[in-house]
Amino acid sequence: MVKKTIIPILALLLWVFSGCFNQAPEVYDGDLTIRIYVEYEEQPLANAPVTIYTYDYNFESLTDTTDSSGVVEFENLSWAQYSTYSRGLIPVPSVNNPGYLDTLFLSGALSLEISNDSTHLATAIITDTLEVIAVGTDPGIKINEIYSSGPPNRLFWFYDQFYELYNSSDDTLYLDGMIFCRMGSGLANVTYIFQFPGTPLTGQQYPIAPDSFVVVAMDAIDCRTIISTSIDLSDAEYEFRNSLDYADFDNPNAFNLDNLETGNTLDFMVGLTGDVVLIADGSDLDYTDGIDLESVVDCVEWSSSSTHIKEIEDALDSGCGGVGISRYSGYSIERISPGFDTNNSTTDFQNRSTPTPGYQYTGE
Amino acid sequence: MWPVSIFFILSGMASAFEPSFFSSVETINREIAPTTLYELSPNPVFYQTMHLNDYLYYQTSFSDIENHFKRTYDPEEEREYQAYFYAFKNLNERSSIAASAAYLRTEQTDVQGSIEKHFYEQYISCIDSSQADIKYDGPQLWALYNYRLFDRLLVGLKLDYGVERGLEDVYTQCESIIRNFFLSFGLGYQSINQSFSIGTFGKYYNRQTKLESVKETSDAQVTTFFGYHAYVEENPGSTIRKNDDLNGYEFGLQAERRDLLINGFSIQLAGSLAGRENNVTVGSVSQPRARGYWVREGLKITGALVFYPQNSFGGIQTSIDYRRYDDWIKSGNFDVIIIENNTSSGKVGAKLFVNPAGWLQCAISGEYEQIQDDYREYIEPFSYKKERLNRNASIEFKIRPNIISAIRLKGGFSNNEPYFYWDTDEYHVRRINGQNIALGYERLFLFGTMGLSFKIEKWRPVLVNINDSVVELTMENINSFGIELYYQK
């Protein structure tokens, strides 16, 4: 009686519970291979340093050099979302002197598409092509540093935001009438639009000399008098001042960027851990239909989130800087060298623990 | 995660919200006697092998652990306050009921990265950037009901429910909420004279854990570990939450034959199959990210041979215990295994009971355990394959100087080989020696029995330096002190 009752029950329970959980995957981590083809002007590029990195784990980035076929391979990697970049002085065949080599500063970046599909997992090899371009082919005014996170404080105070511009060309350029915008999702959505003084395109009252910086502050004051951990912006050359906001501080020694948006009574404030800002030549002041792509001088997107979904068009900025920066940390993002611009903020910018308004970070 | 966790040894109740993989029984104020079938395998129908008569028990207790040999994310000190009520009653000839209610407060001090209550017991665990004190509070309830369906057929049901909330005293002011639920259903056959018992039980358990770090001014910064070497910095945010949903089952069989061939000789045998899954997500409240899926399956076989004739001067019990766990953890991002673990252990033990006089009971016991670990991490390759040995011995007395009072005295020592995450390589720690002593006094009053007991435990890591000389780390002891006051009737 006992055997007849209990044994079928045991068998039934075993059968029921044996299928309770998901099946174990057949693939073990750590067998991923990434193969990168590096090209410059559609030709394989040898001896190019290639670095891969991921935000998925605490791994050090890995760097290797392309072989004569322009290929580099990284083996025994963990499965994760990787990005790659190549950057450095690299000898390439000379255009002007055939048979000789020119050494150019080349740069390029790429986010690898690694999906969870069975094809990838079965082959465990990811192949992609990284195209590099010569840096400095498009010199001009660059947004060189952005500080928006706020200083360490317990008062939720973040009004020491500033932007540093840099002239990477060999000529004196002029900021007259240029516009400074905070963007929403895409170039068609302008959140704030402020304008430099002067006449767009033709004015020459507000110069920026070659290889020099100017600082555009939210308010050009010594913020340390308010929050001791903040920074001194009293020497900023420019400040945002909304003439519709009568309480907005105005430093007489700083030139003002004024608000163009009807009804906006706010100062120029951006997100503490992420946003998009751009500067444009001022030829298109009708912000209601967005900003003309051709008028944009420089654009930067940043976000503290490694999984951030891009807001601005890739043509303006194909990457995103500032990953890992938290609110009220006192961190800024700055180009890795003055004016270094490949239209990819992921690789163009680095996080700085100390903001450097008006000069380039030179090391801890 | 079979490796010996000294915290779990020290604080059995603290782990009440981290359900042990195989069911275990919390024994209260146990007499010096052989193991019962229910203790070997907790089928609700055999609960009466522990208690035959109605029983009422109240207890308040306090314990304190100072851990000077702590791992990175262990608390410096852990204090526990507990109030416990337990009752068992035979309702009639066919049915009985037992119930318990407990309230437990645990205080952990100086916990670095203070999110998890027991960081090292999880394969996917989180820390934040704070060092803080944390207080955990929560009630736990269970109830058990037995019914003798026919003369020989028994059915039983046990229900456990607990809620616990933990709060950190400084920002990121991590808050943890754990809710667990167990349901066991048992079926058993017992001969009329109770000399033969066989039964089976099934258990389902479910636990939901939420750990939440919130920002004060700067964002909460949380790090998720995958095993003990690879980790990811979560995106900073105003609220970072870890969700850990656990579902599990256990299915057990047990049998006992008493008075086999001779009076007082009995055999107990039990086996369990268990499995559970943990689904872990971490991230913002609105966009949590899958961090891993952990499955553990295992087998336990235990048995005991007991010779303890009634009204004799003593007896002996020998026991065996074999356990095996198999773990695999899948990445949250890709369909690949990131951690794998196989652990098996075999333990043999013997206990000698001596009752030289009516006023004195004594028991001497010893256990020897061999554990084989095979732990592998694949994200950042790491492998730990080792055989470890643990030993312990104890001696216990119960002295009755008169008919209304009793003195309990227990002492023991242990010698354990630590798991790798005790930083054993760095410190060259090879073994951890432990000693414990407990002293209790109880007195019979008109309204019942009251008792008071103290317990002191100490563990000392043993170093082997480059000259192979052995040194005990006297400054890095783990010390424990406990006191309990109880009333029983």
HADDOCK unambig.tbl for C-alpha pairs under 7 A between the chains (distance, minus, plus):
assign (segid A and resid 21 and name CA) (segid B and resid 277 and name CA) 6.77 0.50 0.50
assign (segid A and resid 25 and name CA) (segid B and resid 335 and name CA) 5.95 0.50 0.50
assign (segid A and resid 25 and name CA) (segid B and resid 336 and name CA) 5.53 0.50 0.50
assign (segid A and resid 25 and name CA) (segid B and resid 337 and name CA) 6.16 0.50 0.50
assign (segid A and resid 27 and name CA) (segid B and resid 336 and name CA) 4.98 0.50 0.50
assign (segid A and resid 27 and name CA) (segid B and resid 337 and name CA) 6.36 0.50 0.50
assign (segid A and resid 28 and name CA) (segid B and resid 336 and name CA) 5.13 0.50 0.50
assign (segid A and resid 28 and name CA) (segid B and resid 337 and name CA) 4.73 0.50 0.50
assign (segid A and resid 28 and name CA) (segid B and resid 338 and name CA) 6.52 0.50 0.50
assign (segid A and resid 29 and name CA) (segid B and resid 336 and name CA) 5.52 0.50 0.50
assign (segid A and resid 29 and name CA) (segid B and resid 337 and name CA) 5.71 0.50 0.50
assign (segid A and resid 29 and name CA) (segid B and resid 338 and name CA) 5.42 0.50 0.50
assign (segid A and resid 29 and name CA) (segid B and resid 378 and name CA) 5.29 0.50 0.50
assign (segid A and resid 29 and name CA) (segid B and resid 379 and name CA) 5.82 0.50 0.50
assign (segid A and resid 30 and name CA) (segid B and resid 378 and name CA) 5.72 0.50 0.50
assign (segid A and resid 30 and name CA) (segid B and resid 379 and name CA) 5.71 0.50 0.50
assign (segid A and resid 56 and name CA) (segid B and resid 232 and name CA) 5.71 0.50 0.50
assign (segid A and resid 57 and name CA) (segid B and resid 230 and name CA) 6.44 0.50 0.50
assign (segid A and resid 57 and name CA) (segid B and resid 231 and name CA) 5.34 0.50 0.50
assign (segid A and resid 57 and name CA) (segid B and resid 232 and name CA) 4.41 0.50 0.50
assign (segid A and resid 58 and name CA) (segid B and resid 230 and name CA) 6.32 0.50 0.50
assign (segid A and resid 58 and name CA) (segid B and resid 231 and name CA) 5.55 0.50 0.50
assign (segid A and resid 58 and name CA) (segid B and resid 232 and name CA) 5.57 0.50 0.50
assign (segid A and resid 78 and name CA) (segid B and resid 379 and name CA) 5.28 0.50 0.50
assign (segid A and resid 79 and name CA) (segid B and resid 334 and name CA) 6.85 0.50 0.50
assign (segid A and resid 116 and name CA) (segid B and resid 334 and name CA) 5.36 0.50 0.50
assign (segid A and resid 116 and name CA) (segid B and resid 335 and name CA) 6.66 0.50 0.50
assign (segid A and resid 153 and name CA) (segid B and resid 217 and name CA) 7.00 0.50 0.50
assign (segid A and resid 154 and name CA) (segid B and resid 217 and name CA) 5.56 0.50 0.50
assign (segid A and resid 156 and name CA) (segid B and resid 217 and name CA) 6.27 0.50 0.50
assign (segid A and resid 304 and name CA) (segid B and resid 235 and name CA) 6.70 0.50 0.50
assign (segid A and resid 304 and name CA) (segid B and resid 236 and name CA) 7.00 0.50 0.50
assign (segid A and resid 305 and name CA) (segid B and resid 235 and name CA) 5.04 0.50 0.50
assign (segid A and resid 306 and name CA) (segid B and resid 235 and name CA) 6.52 0.50 0.50
assign (segid A and resid 324 and name CA) (segid B and resid 235 and name CA) 6.30 0.50 0.50
assign (segid A and resid 324 and name CA) (segid B and resid 236 and name CA) 6.58 0.50 0.50
assign (segid A and resid 326 and name CA) (segid B and resid 218 and name CA) 6.30 0.50 0.50
assign (segid A and resid 326 and name CA) (segid B and resid 219 and name CA) 5.41 0.50 0.50
assign (segid A and resid 326 and name CA) (segid B and resid 236 and name CA) 5.71 0.50 0.50
assign (segid A and resid 327 and name CA) (segid B and resid 218 and name CA) 4.86 0.50 0.50
assign (segid A and resid 327 and name CA) (segid B and resid 219 and name CA) 5.48 0.50 0.50
assign (segid A and resid 328 and name CA) (segid B and resid 217 and name CA) 6.60 0.50 0.50
assign (segid A and resid 328 and name CA) (segid B and resid 218 and name CA) 4.98 0.50 0.50
assign (segid A and resid 329 and name CA) (segid B and resid 218 and name CA) 6.38 0.50 0.50
